[in-house]
Amino acid sequence: MAINRRGKATPMTCVVRYLPADIEVTANSGVTLLDAALDNGIDIPHECGGNCACTTCRITVREGMQNLSAIEEVELEQLDTAENRGPAERLSCQALLRLGSVTVMLIESGTT
């Protein structure tokens, strides 16, 4: 949160570009990539309800990895179960936005 001129806390915003649709949205810092997408009408599969219990919400981070929260062990363990995993992949239900912009590619996956 930032403090505005009136001394009130205001959320910091981030810009996320979702490929291949090339849709750009603004979301508050601290929101997951999954929630930012769903809040803006972008459908990302999430069979487990966004609880880090599957890999259907995988995305590839094209730009701005430093603008996401650090990957945690539970997410790494879940990603290890995914087929054809790339090095810049995250679970959109676990990657929290920080400050800055992020570009991600949605992955079509039936892997759970």
JOSUL-V337063 format. One record per pair of residues at least 4 apart in sequence whose C-alpha atoms are under 7 Angstrom apart, sorted by the first residue. I is the first residue (numbers start at 1). J is the second residue. Records with the same first field share a line. If there is no record, write none. Layout:
I: J + J
This chain:
1: 9 + 10 + 11 + 12
2: 9 + 10 + 11 + 12
3: 7 + 8 + 9 + 10
4: 8 + 9 + 10
11: 28 + 29
12: 28 + 29
13: 26 + 27 + 28 + 29 + 99
14: 26 + 27 + 28 + 29 + 97 + 99 + 100 + 101
15: 24 + 25 + 26 + 27 + 100 + 101 + 102
16: 24 + 25 + 26 + 101 + 102 + 103
17: 22 + 23 + 24 + 25 + 102 + 103 + 104
18: 22 + 23 + 24 + 103 + 104 + 105 + 106
19: 23 + 104 + 105 + 106
20: 105 + 106
27: 36
29: 97 + 98 + 99
30: 96 + 97 + 98
31: 35 + 36 + 96 + 97
32: 36 + 92 + 93 + 94 + 95 + 96 + 97
33: 37 + 92 + 93 + 95 + 96 + 97
34: 38 + 44 + 92 + 93
35: 39
36: 40
37: 41 + 42 + 43
38: 42 + 43
44: 57
45: 56 + 57
46: 50 + 56 + 57
47: 54 + 56
48: 53 + 54
50: 93
51: 93
52: 75 + 93 + 94
53: 78
54: 78 + 112
55: 78 + 79 + 82 + 91 + 111 + 112
56: 109 + 110 + 111 + 112
57: 91 + 92 + 93
58: 89 + 90 + 91 + 92 + 107
59: 89 + 90 + 91 + 92 + 104 + 105 + 106 + 107
60: 88 + 89 + 90 + 104 + 105 + 106
61: 65 + 88 + 89 + 103 + 104 + 105
62: 103 + 104 + 105
63: 102 + 103
64: 101 + 102 + 103
65: 102
67: 97 + 98 + 99 + 100 + 101 + 102
68: 95 + 96 + 97 + 98
69: 95 + 96 + 97 + 98
71: 75 + 76
72: 76
73: 77
74: 78
75: 79 + 91 + 94
76: 80
82: 111
85: 89
90: 95
91: 95
